[in-house]
């Protein structure tokens, strides 16, 4: 049985409502944390009169959060895909080139979001929330570009000790997520000049690449 286009595709009105709910939820969770924000608060902040608007569009809070994560992961994927293609064409990939391909798409996405933005602080909330941590990680690792990038990883010596590999990944993830959240907060709250936001983001990106190269090298050498 064929599903009609009207049923299969959400209406423009429904799409707008979903977008408003996602933006409102991202901001509220970023500023107040998950424990302090109710589904009803999200609907009210999004201007939805129906008290069940969130449940209508997303069924559950976690589904709403997953949709926000997926949207940002897809946006970063558009930056990473051409970078991965260039590395694939080059053949041999250095550790710094590989890490640059991990970090730069994240930085470019933050720049595109403008100031103020809430994604960095929202993501920082998800990676420390037990019920959401694994999904927040996989939402990024399972993107098409990251799966291709994994095949280009220049050194797999850590596979001899899976514990070291997992710990290294966790250290890198937390460093990137929380440093981005900190800069985003500084820009949003005036502790850093919003006029120089792009330069601040690019400087952070360069520092993260340097720090992660050093961290990765040290861990691999001692694996």
Helices and strands as residue ranges (DSSP letters): H 5-8, H 12-32, H 39-45, H 53-58, H 61-90, H 95-113, H 119-126, H 130-141, H 144-150, G 157-160, H 162-188, G 194-196, H 197-221
